[in-house]
């Protein structure tokens, strides 16, 4: 049996990365598009085109996953996350004052912070808002 394949999309503020990987973690397709300055409609069109290209390159793909490093406010149609706002300001200040550190700050430091913050939020959600736990029976005194 051949390994199952999935499409993964990383939709960020500067780029959209699309890839097809199999269950053995081999990459079979990669696509990158800039997302700078795109309207929501343009972003959706580009995302659709990237997904179609991935599907055309690997027709046996079973599923797709989309990663966006933010909380979506559906009423206003925007992505918001406090950590991301701090990240953007810090990256601006780093680029303005310490340009030689910008790439490392963007690709290593802040990606790590955002991922750790996301994992922390998931843990909090899982412990507080996840499936209710059955009460433990009390032992007789």
N, C-alpha and C positions, 0 to 999 in steps of 0.2 A: 504494500500500500504506500502511495506517495504521501509526503508530509502535507498537512492541511495548510492553506495560506490565508492571510488576512491583510487588509489594507489598514495602515495607520496614518493618521493625519495630525500634524502639529501645526495648529493655526495660531501664529503669534502676531505681534504688532509690526514686525518688520518682514516676516516671510511666512510662507506656507510650505511645509515640507510634507511630501506624501511618499510612502514606501509600501512595498509588499514584502512581507516576511513569512516564512513558514514556521511550523511548529518546532523545527530544529534551529531556529534563529538565523537562517540564511536569508540574506536580502536578495530579492529577485527583481525589484524595480525601485527606482528613486526618481523623484521629481521635486523641483524647488521653484517657487515663484515668489516674487516680491509682493508684499501686501501693503507697502507704504503708500499712503495717499488714496487708497481705493475706497469707494463708497460701499455701503452694505450690499447693494445690488451687484456691483462689479465683483466684490469678494465672493458672493454666492455663485456667480457665473464662473469665475476662475476655479473655485472649489469643485464645481460640477465637471468642468473640463479636466481637471487633474484626476478626479475619480474615474472618469471615463477612460483617460489614458492608462491609468493603472489597471483597470478592468480589461481593456483591450490587450495590454501587454501580458496579463496573467488571467485568462478567462475563467479559471477554476477557483478563483477567490471565493471564500465562504462568507466573509463578513467584513465590516469596516468599523473602526473606532476613531473618534475625534477628540483631541485634547486641546482645550482652551484654558490658559492659566488665569481664569477669572470667574467670578460669579456673574450670572446673566440676570439682568433686571429686565424681565419681559415687558413690563409696562412702558418703560422708556426705550427699550431696544438697545441697551448698552451693556458692556461687560465691565464689572466693577470688582475690585478687590483692594483693600487697604494696603496690603503688602506690595501690590503692583504699583500703586501710586508712589509709595516710598522708593521703590526700585527705580521708577522713571526719573524721579527727582535726583536720586543719588547718581544714576548714570549720567544725567545731564551735568551735574556738578563735577563728576569724575572726568568726563570728556572735556569740560571747559578748563579745569584746573590741572589735571594729570592725564593728558591724552595718551601717554604710553601705557597707562594702566586700564584704559577703557575696555579693550577686548577681553582681558582676563576677568575684569569685574563683571562684564556682561555675560560671558559664556561659562564662567566657573562659579564665582561668588554668588551672584544673584540667582542663577538657575538653581543652585543648591539651596539657597534660602527659601525660594518659592516652593520647591519640591518638599522640603522639610515642613514648611508651614502647611502645605496641602495635606501631607500625611497626618500632621497634628490635628488639623480640622476633621479629617476622616475619623481618627481615633476618638476625638470628642463626640462626633456624631454617633459613631457606633456604640459608644458607652452610654450616652445620654438619650439619644433619640432612636436608636435601633430597635429591633424587635423586643417587646417587653419580656422580662425574665419572669419565670414562675417563682412564686415565693418559696423560700426554703422552709421545710417543716421545722418546727421548733422541737427541740429535745426536751423530754420531761425533766423537771428539776430534781 
